Amino acid sequence: RQQPTGPQYAPAHRQQSSPKAMARGTIKHLKRMFAPRHWMLDKLKGRWAPKPSAGPHKLRECLPLIVMLRERLKYALT
């Protein structure tokens, strides 16, 4: 038996929503466990890591300035 189709039968997460309810822009956060290993961040220190703005370069090959200041030089901790 074939399922009925149409917007009224679509699952709630697939229904078209109004433009006000949609996400705005790119994702601005990065979970710490998904950060590149060469940043050498502690896994248990927090949940979030800074997301770099790599520009025209690859996201995996860049190092955010805040990681260099906070984690390596122990500067700007608060």
N, CA, C and O of each residue as an XYZ file, in Angstrom:
312
protein
N       0.837     -1.176      0.000
C       0.000      0.000      0.000
C       0.886      1.244      0.000
O       1.843      1.334      0.769
N       0.570      2.169     -0.839
C       1.387      3.364     -0.987
C       0.920      4.459     -0.040
O      -0.277      4.673      0.149
N       1.893      5.147      0.553
C       1.599      6.238      1.482
C       1.066      7.439      0.706
O       1.532      7.701     -0.403
N       0.109      8.172      1.258
C      -0.349      9.390      0.596
C       0.751     10.452      0.626
O       1.529     10.524      1.578
N       0.806     11.258     -0.406
C       1.829     12.286     -0.496
C       1.196     13.659     -0.430
O      -0.017     13.807     -0.577
N       2.007     14.636     -0.212
C       1.520     16.005     -0.126
C       2.071     16.669      1.115
O       2.548     15.983      2.019
N       2.017     17.995      1.181
C       2.596     18.696      2.333
C       1.889     18.402      3.643
O       2.518     18.475      4.699
N       0.612     18.076      3.616
C      -0.092     17.811      4.864
C       0.281     16.446      5.440
O       0.048     16.201      6.624
N       0.858     15.546      4.627
C       1.257     14.228      5.105
C       2.754     14.127      5.378
O       3.221     13.081      5.829
N       3.498     15.160      5.122
C       4.954     15.123      5.331
C       5.259     15.131      6.828
O       4.502     15.704      7.611
N       6.372     14.491      7.232
C       6.760     14.549      8.643
C       7.009     15.992      9.070
O       7.274     16.860      8.239
N       6.924     16.232     10.354
C       7.023     17.596     10.873
C       8.367     18.232     10.556
O       8.429     19.434     10.299
N       9.462     17.440     10.568
C      10.773     18.020     10.318
C      11.016     18.303      8.840
O      12.004     18.954      8.502
N      10.144     17.833      7.949
C      10.333     18.072      6.526
C       9.341     19.080      5.961
O       9.416     19.418      4.780
N       8.432     19.554      6.763
C       7.459     20.507      6.271
C       8.112     21.853      6.029
O       9.060     22.235      6.715
N       7.590     22.566      5.041
C       8.082     23.901      4.762
C       7.669     24.816      5.905
O       6.523     24.793      6.355
N       8.613     25.617      6.365
C       8.307     26.533      7.445
C       8.435     27.959      6.932
O       8.931     28.205      5.832
N       7.987     28.864      7.736
C       8.061     30.263      7.342
C       9.514     30.734      7.377
O      10.326     30.149      8.094
N       9.860     31.774      6.621
C      11.247     32.248      6.609
C      11.741     32.723      7.972
O      12.950     32.741      8.205
N      10.846     33.106      8.873
C      11.268     33.570     10.192
C      11.828     32.427     11.038
O      12.673     32.657     11.903
N      11.366     31.202     10.800
C      11.774     30.070     11.622
C      13.043     29.398     11.104
O      13.565     28.500     11.764
N      13.548     29.802      9.954
C      14.718     29.145      9.376
C      15.999     29.663     10.027
O      16.026     30.757     10.591
N      17.057     28.860      9.939
C      18.348     29.258     10.496
C      18.923     30.425      9.704
O      18.682     30.558      8.504
N      19.667     31.245     10.378
C      20.245     32.418      9.728
C      21.746     32.264      9.601
O      22.441     32.170     10.612
N      22.254     32.235      8.402
C      23.688     32.217      8.172
C      24.327     30.859      8.392
O      23.651     29.831      8.448
N      25.652     30.882      8.517
C      26.406     29.649      8.694
C      26.467     29.267     10.168
O      26.134     30.068     11.041
N      26.884     28.071     10.429
C      27.027     27.596     11.806
C      28.254     28.266     12.406
O      29.335     28.225     11.819
N      28.094     28.880     13.569
C      29.171     29.668     14.149
C      29.856     28.977     15.323
O      30.670     29.593     16.010
N      29.542     27.720     15.558
C      30.182     27.024     16.668
C      30.704     25.671     16.195
O      30.307     25.175     15.140
N      31.580     25.093     16.971
C      32.224     23.836     16.633
C      32.410     23.057     17.924
O      32.959     23.577     18.895
N      31.957     21.819     17.938
C      32.159     21.017     19.140
C      33.627     20.639     19.266
O      34.308     20.389     18.272
N      34.094     20.604     20.482
C      35.508     20.389     20.762
C      35.996     19.039     20.255
O      37.140     18.913     19.818
N      35.139     18.038     20.310
C      35.584     16.719     19.864
C      35.726     16.626     18.348
O      36.357     15.698     17.844
N      35.138     17.589     17.608
C      35.264     17.598     16.156
C      36.325     18.579     15.669
O      36.498     18.752     14.462
N      37.029     19.214     16.582
C      38.111     20.123     16.208
C      39.294     19.289     15.707
O      39.458     18.145     16.131
N      40.109     19.833     14.823
C      41.272     19.083     14.332
C      42.228     18.720     15.455
O      42.369     19.463     16.426
N      42.880     17.585     15.322
C      43.778     17.099     16.376
C      45.016     17.961     16.537
O      45.585     18.016     17.627
N      45.446     18.632     15.485
C      46.677     19.419     15.606
C      46.473     20.684     16.441
O      47.442     21.382     16.737
N      45.223     20.994     16.829
C      44.989     22.099     17.760
C      45.356     21.690     19.175
O      45.627     22.550     20.012
N      45.369     20.387     19.460
C      45.700     19.808     20.762
C      44.854     20.410     21.890
O      45.398     20.920     22.870
N      43.552     20.353     21.753
C      42.638     20.845     22.783
C      42.301     19.722     23.745
O      42.259     18.558     23.345
N      42.061     20.050     25.001
C      41.637     19.055     25.979
C      40.209     18.631     25.679
O      39.363     19.460     25.342
N      39.945     17.336     25.802
C      38.592     16.851     25.539
C      37.633     17.204     26.668
O      36.447     17.432     26.429
N      38.135     17.248     27.880
C      37.253     17.437     29.033
C      37.214     18.870     29.546
O      36.567     19.144     30.557
N      37.884     19.772     28.878
C      37.949     21.148     29.363
C      36.665     21.928     29.101
O      36.359     22.874     29.827
N      35.927     21.552     28.098
C      34.673     22.230     27.779
C      34.003     21.531     26.620
O      34.535     20.558     26.084
N      32.845     22.015     26.229
C      32.115     21.373     25.147
C      32.417     21.999     23.799
O      32.424     21.307     22.780
N      32.666     23.295     23.782
C      32.794     24.017     22.518
C      34.226     24.418     22.238
O      35.021     24.614     23.157
N      34.548     24.538     20.963
C      35.841     25.043     20.503
C      35.558     26.224     19.586
O      34.481     26.304     18.994
N      36.505     27.134     19.463
C      36.277     28.266     18.558
C      36.258     27.790     17.110
O      37.079     26.965     16.711
N      35.325     28.308     16.332
C      35.272     27.953     14.924
C      36.039     29.004     14.140
O      35.716     30.190     14.219
N      37.046     28.591     13.388
C      37.853     29.571     12.668
C      37.127     30.103     11.444
O      36.277     29.426     10.864
N      37.471     31.314     11.064
C      37.015     31.839      9.785
C      38.212     31.740      8.850
O      39.073     32.620      8.837
N      38.260     30.684      8.082
C      39.431     30.341      7.295
C      39.568     31.171      6.024
O      40.644     31.213      5.428
N      38.507     31.824      5.609
C      38.562     32.589      4.372
C      38.671     31.644      3.187
O      37.905     30.684      3.099
N      39.609     31.893      2.269
C      39.729     31.024      1.100
C      40.489     29.727      1.380
O      40.627     28.892      0.486
N      40.980     29.548      2.596
C      41.780     28.376      2.926
C      40.904     27.264      3.491
O      39.730     27.485      3.787
N      41.467     26.080      3.639
C      40.721     24.947      4.161
C      40.523     25.099      5.660
O      41.413     25.567      6.371
N      39.355     24.701      6.131
C      39.034     24.813      7.550
C      39.928     23.915      8.394
O      40.283     24.282      9.514
N      40.298     22.749      7.880
C      41.117     21.803      8.636
C      42.581     22.202      8.711
O      43.317     21.667      9.540
N      43.021     23.121      7.872
C      44.429     23.494      7.855
C      44.724     24.811      8.574
O      45.870     25.259      8.593
N      43.711     25.429      9.159
C      43.942     26.711      9.814
C      43.950     26.540     11.335
O      43.503     25.522     11.863
N      44.454     27.534     12.007
C      44.505     27.556     13.465
C      43.941     28.892     13.933
O      44.503     29.938     13.608
N      42.842     28.883     14.688
C      42.288     30.150     15.160
C      43.259     30.865     16.095
O      43.979     30.229     16.864
N      43.270     32.167     16.020
C      44.174     32.969     16.838
C      43.877     32.790     18.324
O      44.799     32.807     19.140
N      42.612     32.620     18.690
C      42.253     32.456     20.096
C      42.814     31.150     20.666
O      43.121     31.080     21.856
N      42.951     30.115     19.830
C      43.552     28.861     20.300
C      45.025     29.095     20.604
O      45.547     28.608     21.606
N      45.686     29.842     19.733
C      47.097     30.142     19.969
C      47.280     30.962     21.239
O      48.170     30.670     22.038
N      46.450     31.984     21.437
C      46.595     32.837     22.616
C      46.198     32.124     23.904
O      46.926     32.173     24.895
N      45.056     31.468     23.889
C      44.512     30.905     25.119
C      45.166     29.585     25.507
O      45.545     29.401     26.663
N      45.302     28.673     24.562
C      45.777     27.327     24.888
C      47.301     27.227     24.920
O      47.857     26.551     25.786
N      47.977     27.888     23.994
C      49.429     27.767     23.933
C      50.145     28.756     24.845
O      51.016     28.372     25.625
N      49.771     30.038     24.743
C      50.481     31.072     25.486
C      49.892     31.339     26.862
O      50.462     32.096     27.647
N      48.735     30.713     27.162
C      48.018     30.909     28.439
C      47.731     32.391     28.681
O      47.845     32.890     29.801
N      47.361     33.072     27.612
C      47.061     34.505     27.654
C      45.591     34.685     27.289
O      45.069     33.929     26.470
N      44.936     35.637     27.860
C      43.513     35.926     27.602
C      42.643     34.741     28.007
O      41.793     34.300     27.233
N      42.850     34.231     29.204
C      42.064     33.115     29.692
C      40.641     33.509     30.060
O      39.735     32.678     29.986
N      40.426     34.756     30.454
C      39.081     35.216     30.796
C      38.681     36.389     29.933
O      37.577     36.914     30.077
